[in-house]
Amino acid sequence: MARDPEFRSRVLRLLGSDRRPEDVVRLYSGLRERSFGFAAFREVGDFIAHSEDRSKGVVTDELHDFFTMLRFQTQYWEKEFDWSDLPPDFPRLLKMNFERLSAGHMKQQTGLNRRVAKRHLLSALSNFYKRADGRTYLQHRLSREEQTIVQFCASRSAARSAFTGEGLFRDFQRVLISNKLLEEQEKRLLDAAKPFVILSAIPFIHQAIITLEDGWTCRLAGGRSRARSS
């Protein structure tokens, strides 16, 4: 792959003292089709290029999963789960929700550490099958540990960032290297521009409207979050 002179000149300014927001924006948008699978970089590039139509991508997927699980949970706030009539993607939603929930809270509520809990969850999910209409049902009785972790994951909600500033910058760096726009020995210089690279993306994400597949919409907020121990 030949090095693109326009993009290289923008990178060189970024590595020096002549940092320009438009250079970072152009790198995000211009390289989004050559992002080599780095999802956070591609997502920001897509926000810049198509801010009026946000109906797919890692942010939309994260929001869809969160609200699908939340809507499922609201049906059972005051009644028992109906294990014979569950959403079509119930097993996937449980696995997704498991990754959101903190290990400390999981241990406190179930008595299981994360490694053991995950083993019981995967074992439990093998007992869920599809009905003819596409809905999911529980076919075989669960063990006590399996039922404990399934009920925990099905009844708890936790929001998380679709990606972090650190993750975005890491993707930014890797995309530049993959496109031969950044040399290994220049990584230290790019580190100095990390806040600039991250902050340049926020205006295109903050307050953006996301359309979910069922017609629901939500407004994004970009900001700082405190680290959560697990």
Secondary structure, 3 states (H helix, E strand, C coil): CCCCHHHHHHHHHHHCCCCCHHHHHHHHHHCHHHCCCCHHHHHHHHHHHCCCCCCCCHHHHHHHHHHHHHHHHHCCCCCCCCCCCECCCHHHHHHHHHHHCCHHHHHHHHCCCHHHHHHHHHHHHCCEEECCCCCEEECCCCCHHHHHHHHHHHHCCCCCCCCCHHHHHHHHHHHHHHCCCCCHHHHHHHHCCHHHHHHHHHHHCCCCEEECCCCCEEECCCCCCCCCCC
